[in-house]
Amino acid sequence: MGSSYCWLSLLLLSSAILNIYFVSNSYIEGKGKVKVKVGWSEEAAAKAEEVASINCSNHGRAYLDGVISEEDGKPVCECNTCYGGSDCSLLSPNCAANADSGDPLFLEPFWMQHAASSGVVVAGWHRMSYVFPDSTYISQQLETHIRLIHRLTRNALTHGKRIIFGGGSTQLLNAALYALSANLSSPASVVAAVPFYPLYKQQADFFQNNNYKFQGDAWLMRNSNSNVIEFVTSPNNPDGNLREPVCKGPSARPIYDHAYYWPHFSAIPSPSDEDIMIFTMSKLTGHAGSRLGWAFVKDEEIYTKMQMYITVAEMGISREAQVRALQLMKTILHGDGKDLFNYAFEKMSDRWGKVRQIFSKSKRFSIQEIPPLYCNFFERVRGASPGYAWVKCEREEDIDCSGVLLAANIIGREGSRFNSDDRHVRLSLLKSNDDFNLLINRLHKLVDQEQAVSSF
Ligand SMILES: Cc1ncc(COP(=O)(O)O)c(C=O)c1O
């Protein structure tokens, strides 16, 4: 009895000593559940937490690299559109709902819910070299995780294809154009089916050379036997429809822009298995600011040329962007890997449902139809959830549809920017909750007014 009493006291004492030791030092779980002492990262983590805790009323954020307030020396709140005041709590009542850009902030709340698993601490000496140890510009771990995400979502067959990273998909679109147009017997016509994403024309005109010329609508070159390079945007920006190439002749070469080929925005009827497929983190995770895109390329020669383009342009993509992307991909793949996709689909589908419902009451405006389709990822037929509403003004006199919306305090993007007509206007559904809520509010008013007038 006496000796067991003695053992018990010893156990209690050692447990108390251990507790004091762990409480007085900060420890985190390392790999394999080994506790790792938090040392140099403690200060960085504390700064990150301090900035994250600045109150911006959920209508804005403060960032580590934001403008510093003269009052308290802390970064100031950067408020969402139409919100102001030092804590972003003031809504300007007459401010226009801005549905112009494709800024994918709809995913911000997901990452706030996953703050712990998605954050990274970047050491002062993190990958200072121009290259990785295998002399490439690419994190092999990131490549592996990207391939895993495609396997999970079943949106692309990546086996046997090489990968290239670019400064957003923006850079890769031009790298692909460069590679496909080099060494042709005659200059290529660059086309895309109307309505198309304006950057294709912008880049081709800006980086003009003797190898290609932008010629506009793909339908005009459909029967051409000359060299054609077609940007095939699937799903399409602005109308969200899945697309096939229009030009199919022996001298036609497609570049598949799959920026939106994720369960967020579209059913995935089958995996894409094309020669050049371009994806972007901007529309997968919503981190447009990290500027990271990737291309899968089947042909060795095209791959080498695209790689050369990236090397000459900027010697690979920022290592900080890559380590951050890796952490985000790991977070996505955690568990069964479906959380982000369920979240993104439900949110986009809800937004689309609201917009459709409003426009269904209108005779003055119509929006695109996207049929329900079987989705390989969800393994069921699912409805549409596009990133944009492609609105048409139906009244004969409304030839400037963006003007009509602007009069109702809504900023959209004119149809002519997509090589279409100004009877159309694109409304972005990808932006923050604040932007979307304001847009819905204004659309309701606009359509209610129409109904009130027609009931007289
Ligand atoms: C169809 C399409 N392709 C490419 C891009 C460019 O994306 P990134 O941010 O990767 O440069 C966008 C951006 O909105 C887009 O809509």
The ligand as a MOL file (V3000), in Angstrom:
LIG
                    3D

  0  0  0     0  0            999 V3000
M  V30 BEGIN CTAB
M  V30 COUNTS 16 16 0 0 0
M  V30 BEGIN ATOM
M  V30 1 C -11.4790 31.8940 -69.8430 0
M  V30 2 C -10.3740 32.4380 -69.0290 0
M  V30 3 N -9.1160 32.0530 -69.3000 0
M  V30 4 C -8.0780 32.5330 -68.6200 0
M  V30 5 C -8.2390 33.4620 -67.6160 0
M  V30 6 C -7.0240 34.0360 -66.9280 0
M  V30 7 O -6.8410 33.5110 -65.6870 0
M  V30 8 P -5.4860 33.6250 -64.8630 0
M  V30 9 O -5.8350 34.3130 -63.6060 0
M  V30 10 O -5.0500 32.2340 -64.6650 0
M  V30 11 O -4.4830 34.3610 -65.6860 0
M  V30 12 C -9.5170 33.8990 -67.2870 0
M  V30 13 C -9.7220 34.8970 -66.2230 0
M  V30 14 O -10.7680 35.3610 -65.9300 0
M  V30 15 C -10.6080 33.3800 -68.0230 0
M  V30 16 O -11.8590 33.7840 -67.7800 0
M  V30 END ATOM
M  V30 BEGIN BOND
M  V30 1 1 1 2
M  V30 2 1 2 3
M  V30 3 2 2 15
M  V30 4 2 3 4
M  V30 5 1 4 5
M  V30 6 1 5 6
M  V30 7 2 5 12
M  V30 8 1 6 7
M  V30 9 1 7 8
M  V30 10 2 8 9
M  V30 11 1 8 10
M  V30 12 1 8 11
M  V30 13 1 12 13
M  V30 14 1 12 15
M  V30 15 2 13 14
M  V30 16 1 15 16
M  V30 END BOND
M  V30 END CTAB
M  END
